[in-house]
Amino acid sequence: MQEKELRSRAWFGRKGKDGFIYRAWMKNQGIPDYEFNGKPIIGICNTWSELTPCNAHFRELAESVKRGILEAGGFPVEFPVMSLGETLIKPTAMLYRNLASMDVEESIRANPIDGVVLLCGCDKTTPSLVMGACSVNIPTIVVSGGPMLTGNHRGKNIGTSDVWRYHDEVRLGNVLEEELVTIEAAMCRSQGHCAVMGTASSMACMVEALGLSLPGNAAIPAADSRRKVLAQLSGLRIVEMVKEDLRLSDILTRNAFENAIKVNAAIGGSTNFVIHLLAIAGRIGVELELNDFNYLSENIPLIANLQPSGKYFMEDLFYAGGLPVVLKALDGILHRDSITVNGKTMAENYSNATGYNSDVITTVDAPFNTSTGLAILTGNLCEAGAVIKPSAASKHLMQHTGKAVVFENIEDFKARIDTEELDVDENSVLVLKNVGPKGYPGMPEVGNMGLPKKLLEKGITDMVRISDGRMSGTGFGTVVLHVSPEAAAGGNFAMIKTGDLITLDVPNRLLNVEISAEELVKRKAQYVAPDPVASRGYVKLYIDHVQQAHLGADMDFLRGGSGDKVVRDSH
């Protein structure tokens, strides 16, 4: 390998004053001179933060990555970027996904890095890191943090999906607030992200299905020592990737994206997968549209029996053989020759995979659920599309017509949902507006609206719910999300009024409101958009430039990339 092949030599290979400055200040960390003589510099992009509990073990995980890099003859340099803790950050982590991606992109490009390992776990840390890295396009490998161990309370396995069930039980008085303290500790009993097929696990599966991680990355529990082994092997492999000049653009082909969509349908992955994959495609320059998710998903049944669509947990998926077994079950459906970060094809990676529990991972011919994990809807209520997760919905509501009960914003919903005056029954359709990218802003996970208390008391457990926001990947129910254009952008969704008839027809992929064209024109003429919630700073930048959900909710000026060249030189 010649020195000129290494990007970092533009820093550490220089003579005179410039090279002196670059090397001298690094040496104050106790680094000997020979480390700068042609070794690949490998960045470890770390989203460790005590405010991101899912990623709180990443300091330790980074040490395993470093061992692999050193073993392969590389020079590891760990650096922090903005970390997005889904459970704590307000108003929503999604508001800052694009900001974190900018942090990642500029941190990689601006520094002497030849290859990068992305340490990500909590929901938005994975797409933001991948998006940022795509815009630079140097050799990159992903190491996920891994799921928590399965929770257990009074002899029953529990996970994040049970949060929604316990919430309703508290509202009904069946569970006391004091009991939740015990349940909290029983559910979150180890390091790692959500133990179900929520967004974090869906993102870990996404990167493995795209070919961006080593085989098995998605399901190894965070507390399992084999997670550290995978991290060390990833550190070793990234050095080889630099030598081979294997870049993100070599791996993230159109076929790779199609593989990821098919896998997501088969595992019942989070609906958030759609918005993140669209954003990643926009960064790497692959043409991908919302409707592509329909035809790529529609004939793929659910073969992973995991919450929230099924029974089991990510820990069970690992014991059953992990994602490679799922991939092998989809062998006749996937693009087998897609290249992955280890230099092998997808088929080579899963060819020897063995399943150990057919109740957790079934087959396409005898699936756990014939419903697919994702469907894209169109109609006059969502001109640019909307998404639903049929595998986690109620079959009797898949074709349904009901009167809209409209909430203009999240505050309106919270104020009225449990009032006796609310005119609602089990056939109604709950509609929540102004929780989209611009309207909230940031598109929060509030789409799986809690049902009215008076209906819960009648034993009703599901209703059709529609919003321009998102829901947690741990959520479930007959929930239509990501309505585009959103209400704040003046789409037809903004014009819906309480009492309008709405028809959901999932088999035919339709979502319509019974309003005449003339009435729509009249309502739009009278429509007044809500005032923006910010007049300065990043939030204003976000509102002014964020694209709609069907485009991935990235900022318009961030699509594409600038490559790995530094615009100006200094010193």
N, C-alpha and C positions, 0 to 999 in steps of 0.2 A: 504494500500500500504506500503510495507516494504522499508526501506531506501536503501537496497542493489539493488533494482530494478532501482534506478535512477543512470544514468551514471555520473551525476554531483557530486555524493557523493564521487567519487574518488578524487575530488578536495576539496569540502567544508566540507566533512564529516571526514576529516583526523584530527588526534591529533598531538600535538607537533609542531615542526618548520614548517613542510609542510603546515598543515592546517592554522597555524598562518599567513603565507605569503599569501596564497590564499585568506583568508577572510579579512585580515587587509587592503590590498591595495584596495580591492573593497569597504571597508567601508569609504574610503576617499571621496566617492560620497554621503555620508549621508545615508547609508543603515543600518538599525538596525539589530542587531544580529539574531533576530528570523527569518529573511528572509532566512537565510542559514540553517534552521533546517528542511530539508526534502521537501522543495517546489520544484516542477519541474522547472528547469531552461529552459526558452523558448527563443531561439535566434530569433531575427527579422533581417533577412538578407536583407539589404536595398540597392537598387541601385539608391538612390537619388543622383542627381548631377545637377548642373546648366548647365553643358555641355551636359546633356541628357534631353532636354526640355520635352519629353514625360513623364519623371519620376520626374519632378521638384516639384510635389505636394506630394511626398512620405514622407516627414517629417511629414506632417499633417496626412497622412494615417496611418503612423506608430503609432501615438498616439491613434488612434482608435483600432488598434490591441492590444496595451498595455492595454487599458481598458478592453478588453475581457479576456486577460491573467490574469490580476489582479482579475477580477470578478470570475474567475474559480479557484483561489487559486494558480496561477503560479507566477513565478518571471521572468519578461521580461528583456531581455538584447538586445539592438539594436546594430548592428555592420555593418560597411560599407564594400562593396566589389567593385571591379572594375566595373564601369558603362559604358555601350556602347551606346553612342548616335549616332543613325544611320545617322542623318543629318549632323553631324559635323566631326566625327572621320575619319581620313585619314590613309592609302589609302582606307580602307573599314572596317566596324565594324566586318565583318565575320573573318577577320584576327585574331581578338582578342577574338572571342567567346571561343576558347579552353583555352586561358590564363585566362579569367574570370572564367571559370569552375574550373580551378585549384585553383584559389583564394578562390572560394566558398567551394570546397572540403576540402582544408586544414584548412580554417577558422573554419568550423564546427567540423572537427575531432580534431583539436588541442585544442579546448576550452571546458569548462564545460557546454555543451548544451545537454539537454534531448530530445528536439524537436525543430523544426525550422519552421518559417513562411517565405516564400519567397515572397518578394515584387518586382514584375517585371512588365514591361510594354512595353518599346521600344523593337523592333524586337528581338535582340540577347540576351537581358537580360533574357527573359523567358527560352530559351533552355539552356543557359549557367548555370543558377541557378539550373535548374532541373537536368542537367547532373552532376554537382558537387555534388548535394545532393544525387543522385542515387549511386554515388561511395562511399558514407558514409552509407547510408541506415538507417537513424533514422526516427522516426515519422516526417512527413513533410506535410505542407499544402501550397497551392499557393494562393496568393491574387494579382490579376492583377490590374493595375492602372486605366483601363477603357478608352474608346475612347473619343475623343473630341466631343463637340457638332457639329452638321452639320454646315458647313460654308454657307454663303449666300452672293452673290454679285449681285447687281442690280436685286434683285427679284428672282435669280436663286440659287438653292442649289448647293454647290460645295464641293469637298473634294480633297484628295491627288491625286486621279486618274486624276483630271483635270490639274495637273502640266504638264503632257505629252501633253495634248491638247493645253494648253497655250504656251508651248515651241514651238510647230509647228506654232501656230498663230503668235508668235513673229518673227520666221524665215521667214514667208511669208509677214510680215509687216502689218498684220491685227490687231495686238495688240502692242502698244508702250511699251517700257521698263518702262516708267514712270507709266503706268497703273498697272504694276505688283505690285508696292508698295501698292496700295490700295487693290488689290486682295489678297496679302499676309495676310494682317490683317483680311480680310473678311473670309479667309479660316481657319486660325489658331486662332480662337476667344475664345478658352477656354483651360484649362489644359487638358491633356490626350494625347493618341496616335492617329494615323491616324483614321479618321472617317469612312473609308471604310473597306471592307474585305481585307485589306492588310496583311502583315506578322504579325504585332503586334496583330491585331484582330484574325487572324488565330491561333496564339499561345495561345491567351486567350481561344478560342474555343477548342483548342487541350487539354489544361490542364483540362477543364471541361469535355470533352469527355473521357479523360483518367481516370477521377474520382479523380483528384488531387485537385480540388477546390470545394467549396460549390456550390450547384445549383444556376444558375443565374449569376455567376461570369463574364462570357464572355462579356455581352452586357451592363451592367449598365454604363451610361456615367460617366466620371471622375468627372464632376461638380455636379452630382446628389448626394444628401445627402444619398441615399440608398447605395452608394458605401462605405461610412464610416460605415454604419450599417453592411454590409457584412464583412468588415474588422474586426469589433468588434466581430462578431459571429465567425469568423475564429480564432481569438485569444482565444476565449472561447473554441472552439472545439479542438485546438491543445493540450491543457492541458489534455482533455479527451483521446485524441489519445495516449499520453504518458502513461497514466494509463492503457490503453488497449494494449499497445505495438503494435499499428497498424503502420506498417512500409511501406516504398515505395514498397518493394518487395512483400508485400501482395496485393497491389493495382495494380501495373504495371505487370499484367499477359499478356500472349499472346492475350487473348480475349480483354483486355483493349486496346491494340495497334490496334487490328482489328476494334474495335469500333471507335477509333480516325480516322482511315483511311477512313472508311465509312462516317463519319460525314464530314470530310474535302471535300470529293467528293460532298456531298449534298449541301454544303454551298459555293462551288467555292473558297475554301481557297487557300492561296498562294502556289506556287510551292516550296517555301522555306520550307514548312511543311515537305517535303520528306526528305531533308537532315538533318533537326533537329530531326525528329522522329527516323531516322536510328541511329543517334548518341546517343540519349537517350536509345534506345534499346540495343546498344552496351555497355552502362555503367551498365544497370541493369541486363544484361545477358539473354535477350529474343532474340531468333533467329528471325531475320526479314531481308528479302531480298528485293531488289528493285522490283522484279517482283511480290511480294506479293501485292504491291500497285495496280497493274493492275487488277488482278482478284477480288480484294476486292472493286475496284472502278467502274469497267467497266459497271455494270448494274444499277448504282445508278445515277439518274438524278439530275439536279440542282433544288433544291426546295427553296432556299433562294435568293430572288431577290435583290441582293446587288451589288453595284459597287465593282470591275471593271467589273464583268460579267453581272451585271444587272443595276437597276435604283436607288435603295435606299441606306441608310446609316446605320451604326451600331446603331445610336440613334433610327432609325425606327424599327430595329430588337428588341430592348429593349421594345419599346411601343407595338410591336406585340406579346410579350410574352417571348422573349429571346430564348436562345439556348434550354431550356427544351421543348419548343414547336417543335423545329426541331427534337429533340431526340424522342419525342412522335410520330412524323410523320414517323420516321424510326423504329418504334416499332417491326415490323416483320422482320427487317433486323439486328438489333443490338443483342449483347449478353446481355440479359436483367438482368442476375444475377451477372454481374460484380460488385464487391464491390467498394465503393467510400469512400472518407475521412470522411464523416459523419456517416459511419458505415452501411449505407443503400445501397441497390442495385441500379444500374442505373435505373431500371424500377420503383422502389419505389419513386425515386426522381422526375421522370417526369410524374408519373401516373395522377397527378391532374393538369398538365400544361394546360392552356387554351390559344388558339390563338385568337388574336384580329384584325388581318389584313391579310386576305387570299391573298392579292396582294404581301405582303412582304414575308410571309411564305406559300408556297403552299403545295401540297401533292405529294406523289410518283406516284399516279395514274393520277394526272393532274399537272405535274411539270411546273415550270416557263420556263425551258429549258430542252429538252431531252438529251442534251449533258452533259456528266459527267464533273466534275471539275478537273480531272486528268487522264493522260494517260502516260504509260511508253513505250518508243520506243526502238527497237533493230534493228541491221543491221550492215553492214560492216563499216558504218561511226561512229558508237557508239557501239563498241564490248561489253561493259559492261553496256550500257543503256544510255538513255536520257529521259527528261521529257517535257511534253507540257500540257497546260491548255486549253482543247478544248472549255470549256464554255466561254472563253474570246477571242477565235480565230475566224477567218472568215471561214464560212462554205465552200465557194468556193475554199479555199486553203487547205482543209483537205486532198485532194489527188492532188498533184502538182509535176510537174517535171520542173526544170529550171536550167539554167547555173549559176554556182557559181561565185560570186564576192567576192574575198577573201581579208580580212584585217588581217595582220600578228599580230597586237597588237592594243591596244586601241589608241595609238598615230597615227598609220597608218590610222585608221578609221577616227579620228577627222581631219586629214590633207586632206583626199581625198573625204569624203562623199558628200560634196557640190560643188565639182569641176565640171566644164563643161566637162572635159576630161574623167570622170568616165564613162566607158562603162556599162551602167545599164538600164534596163527597168523594168516594173512592174512584168514581169515573172521571173526575176532574183531571185537568192537566196543569201541573204547577209550572209557571213560567217565571224565570228570574232574569231580568235585564241588567245591562250596564255593569257586568262583571267580566268583560272581555279585556283584550290587551290595552286598549286606550281607556275604556270606561272605568275600570276599577282604580288605578291602572295596574297591569301586570297579570291579569287573568288568574285569579286565585282558585283554589280547589274547594269551591262551594257548590258545585253543580249537583251533587247528590244531596239535595235539600232534605232535611229531616221532615218526616211526615207530620201533618197537624196532630196535635195530641189527642183531639177528640176522635180521630180515625184510628190512631194506635190503640185507644181504649176499646174500639170495636173489633180489634184483631186484624186490622189492615196492615200489611207489612210492605207493600210496594204500590207505587203509582207512577204514571208517566211524568217525568220531570225534564224540563228543557231549559238550557241556559246558554249564554255565549261565553261562559267560563269553563273551567276544567273540574275534574274530581280526582281525588287521590287514587292511585292505582290499587290501593287496598280497599276501595269502596266497591259497592255493588248496587244492583237495582236497575230498573228500566229508565236509564238516565241518558238523555241526548245532550251532547256537549259540543263545544267549539263552534257554535252557530256562527256562520260567516256570510256576509259582513255582520259584525257585532252591532248592537243597538247604538253605541256611541258613535259609530261611523255612519249612522243614518240608514242602515239596511232595513229590509222589510220587517225584520225581527223587532225593530223599535216601534213599529206601528201596531203591534198586537194589543188588543184591549181585553179586559176581563169579559167573558161571555162569548168571545169568538170561538168557533169550532175548529179544533185542530185534529188532523188525522196523521197518525204514525203508522206506516206500513213497511216494516223492516224487510219482509220477504221481497218486496219490490223496490226497496231502498228509497222510499219516498217520505217526505215530511211536508205537509201542506197545511195552510190555514185558509179557511173558507171566507176569503175577502175578495170581492170583485176588483178588477183592475181599476175601475173608476173610483172605488172607495179607497184603494191604496193611494191613488194620486191625490185624493182629497186629504187624506190623513198626512201624507208627506208635506203637503202645502202648509199644514198647520203645525208641523213638528218643530220643536225647539230643542236643539241639542243641549245636554247638560254642560255646565261650565267645567273646564279642565281643573283638575285638583292641584296642579302645580304650576308655578310661574318661573321657576329657576332650576338650575342644577341638573343632575342626571335624570330625574323623573320627568322634567320638561323635555329633555332630549329624547327620552324614551317615547313619550306621548307623541311628539312631533314626527318621529321616524319609524316607530314600530309598524311592521306589516301585519296584515290580518292572519288569523289562525290557519287558513288554508295554504298560506305561504310559509308557515313555520314560526311566525311571530318574531322573526329576526329583525334587526334594524335594516332599513333599505340600503344604507351606505356600508354595511358589513358583509353583504353577499359577495361571494368570490373571495379572493385573497390577494395579498401583495407579495407572496413568496418569501424566501429567506434572505433576500438581499437587504442590507441596511442602506437607507436612503442617503444619509450623509455620514461622512467619517469625521472623527474628532481627534484631538491632540495634535 
